Amino acid sequence: MKTEGTFLGGGHEVGRLGILLNSEGSRLLFDYGMTATDPPLYPSPSPPVDLVFLTHSHLDHCGMLPWLTARYDIDIITTGVTSEIAALLIEDSIKIGKAEGYPQPYDSRDAKIAYRRFDEIMFGDTVNAGRVQVKAHSAGHIPGATMYELQDDRTTLITGDLHTLDSRLVLGAKPVKCDYLIMESTYSGRNHPPRLKTEYSLLKKIEEVTDRGGTAIIPSFAVGRTQELILLLKDSKYEFWLDGMGKSVNRIYLRHPESVRSIKKLRQAINKTREVRNVHARARAAKGDVVLTTSGMLDGGPVLNYVNTVRDDPKSAILLTGYQVEGSNGRKLLETGMMDFQGVSEKVECEVLKFDFSAHAGHDELLAFAKGCEPEKIVLMHGDEREILAGDLRSEGYEVLLPRNGEKFSL
Ligand SMILES: [Zn+2]
C-alpha cells in the first residue's frame, strides 16, 4: 500500500488540523478544525474526499466540519460522545464568531447538516474505507478521543491528540504496533510535572485560600478538565460550584458511560457539584469555597463575572488549570497581572497561579509511545517545536518526517 499525505493545517503548528491521506485510491480526511484565536485561523480548503474521521471534539480538530459537509456528500466517522460534544462546541463557536464580527465560513444551517453526517464508531471497531480498513483505538486525551489505524498490507496509526498517562477521567492510550506512525507533538521538548503532585498542590492552595476566608476561582475547560477537577474535589471538604458549559458536558458524559474511566465516580462527583442555574446561585457561588467555570483562558463566559468579584480581594485567588495560549486573557494575566474586562485592561490584585493539568503526553511520554508502536517511519504533526522530539527519535534510529502545511509526504 502506498499512502500520500498532506496537511491542510496543523502540520508545523498546534491547531486547525486537517490530514489528507490518499491510500489505495481512497481519499480520507482526518480531522478538519479551526484555531479559535482572534481572528480565527482556518485550514486550506479541502478537496472532495470519500470519508472523514474525527479524532475528538476540540475545535481545532472539528471546527470546520460544517464547511465540508455543506460542499460534499460525506459521512464523518467518530465516537458517539465526540459527535455530541463537537455539536455543542461548534454551536458555541458560531455564537462567539457572530459576536466578534468576523466573516464566518459557515452558518448554523450548515452545522446542522454536519451533525446528521456523524456515524458512530466504538473503540475496537473497524470500518471499511474503500480497500482500506480503519480501526478505532482510545487516545486517552479526553473521553471519546480516538486514534485511527489504517489497515492494509501495511498499517498506519494516526494519534490525534494523545495522552498516555491515566487521569481520573480517562485511561491513558496504549501503543499500537504499526508500520507508519503519524503522531502529535504539542509537547515536544517539554515534560509535565507528575499529576499527583499537581493535584496535591492545587488542593493545598485551595486550603490556604479558604482558610484565609477567600474564594478560589478555577477557570477550566468545559470538556474534560472540568470533570477531572470535580473528580478530584469530590472527596474534599470544600463546597464547589460549577458554572458555564461544563454543566452540559457533564450531562453528555453521563449519557456515554463507556467513554469515561468510572461512570460511578463521575456520577458521585456530579451529584456533589453545586450547579449555578440562576443569578442568585451565582451570587452565592461567588462567596463559596471553590468555583469552576469557563472559559478556561478567561476570554469570555461566566468566569469574567467571578473574576470581577474577587479581583480586588487579596484573600481570594484565580487558579488557572490549563495551557494559556499566546494572546489569551489568561496569558496576559499571568504575564502582566492585568486583564481585559469588556475591552478595558484592568489590574487584578488577588493571587494568580497556574497548575499544569495537561491532557497531552509530554516529551518523554511521546518518545516512549512512539517506541512502543515500533514503526518504520514517523510523521510528527501538531507541534511548533517538532525538531526536538524528531532529534531524539532519529538518535534512536527512526526515520522522521516533518512536513509543513501543504507539503506532500509519502508513506
Ligand atoms: Zn484536543
Residues whose N, C-alpha, C, O or C-beta is under 5 A from the ligand:
A	BS01	ZN	H58 D161
